[in-house]
Amino acid sequence: MTERIASPVQGAALPETMTAIAAPGGPLSQIGSLTDIELPTPTPAGHDILVQIDAVSVNPVDVKVRGRRAASGTPRVLGYDAVGTVVATGEGARRFAVGDRVFYAGQIDRSGTNAQFHLVNENIVGRAPGSVSVAEAAAMPLTAITAWEALFDRLRLGADSEGVLLVIGAAGGVGSLIIQLAKALTRLTVIAVASRPDSVAWVTDMGADHVVGRDFAREVARIAPDGVDYVFTSFTPGNVDAIAKVIRPRGEVVSIDESGGSIDALKGKSVTWHWELMFTRPIHEPEDAFQHELLTRVAQLLDDGVLRSTLTTSLGPLDAATLRRAHELVETSQTIGKVVVARD
């Protein structure tokens, strides 16, 4: 397990500046696409807390946003997942105190976690699990929130929910949590889409009842001849027609990526299509504490051994060179589980 970093002393003075990694934009082959910089240490106000970052993870959204920055050329600190220690609180913050260990997924419209210190709204922060390492904790928030909202908020599933769930992109960070949560907290049968031997082994270990290959329509029809009830997809482009073949009439799909084109093929079966974006609540409903409560539950499930971390690759230290390596791995779209970068 990764050694924990000691909590700061109550009232200890913070440095005036901090280290951070900026992303001016563009491909990783471009010099300076990720750059070490120094910034003023931010001061929390309102419901913000200031967190000293111990580890972050890199998600597909980091790669997408880094690429989009090329259009504006304005450097930005990226990073969403984080685990760390509270070192200061805003005057309205009540959920945490200096010294508390926390984990969270941040929000896309604020400066990110690839820094020594980070400001975050306390309403989207959870107390970090106590039974796992720093890296194992950092792997979890964004994917756990996304998977939880997809299953229990969008699809409105519960402990008594039955039927068949097809998971496309099952070996990725979110897919791995979709499988675990569905098996732990519902009565669903889970069919995972995975093609490589290592991916098949991973999703089986996550708890999938059946595993099918990339061209899944025929295999799924054999396993669920009446059709699947639910589909989760993180690889939607090119799969809409296959989804239309295997889903039952009035089934439901939840997607976390762009469709890549028309979803009209689903109209004939009156299929419901849901979008899931875990940044919706932080951006549009900042007073909502749903994600705080969700992460509190996830931490407990980790501590109870019901869930396991999806960490597969741990790198360090937290600097531009290491983040470049992490981005390179995630950019392949072949990563199993999660890639984490620790500060020390």
Salt bridges, closest charged atoms under 4 A:
ASP48 OD2 - ARG110 NH2 2.68
ASP54 OD2 - ARG101 NH1 2.44
ASP54 OD1 - ARG343 NH2 3.37
ASP81 OD2 - LYS338 NZ 2.97
ASP100 OD1 - ARG127 NH1 3.26
GLU122 OE2 - HIS47 ND1 2.98
GLU149 OE2 - ARG281 NH1 3.01
ASP153 OD2 - ARG154 NH1 2.82
ASP153 OD2 - ARG281 NH1 2.87
GLU162 OE2 - ARG187 NH2 3.10
ASP198 OD1 - ARG196 NE 3.22
ASP205 OD2 - ARG308 NH1 2.43
ASP209 OD2 - LYS183 NZ 2.81
ASP229 OD1 - ARG248 NE 2.68
GLU252 OE1 - ARG156 NH2 3.37
GLU252 OE1 - HIS274 NE2 2.72
GLU258 OE1 - LYS64 NZ 3.73
GLU276 OE1 - ARG154 NH2 3.13
ASP288 OD2 - ARG281 NE 3.28
GLU331 OE2 - ARG66 NH2 2.64
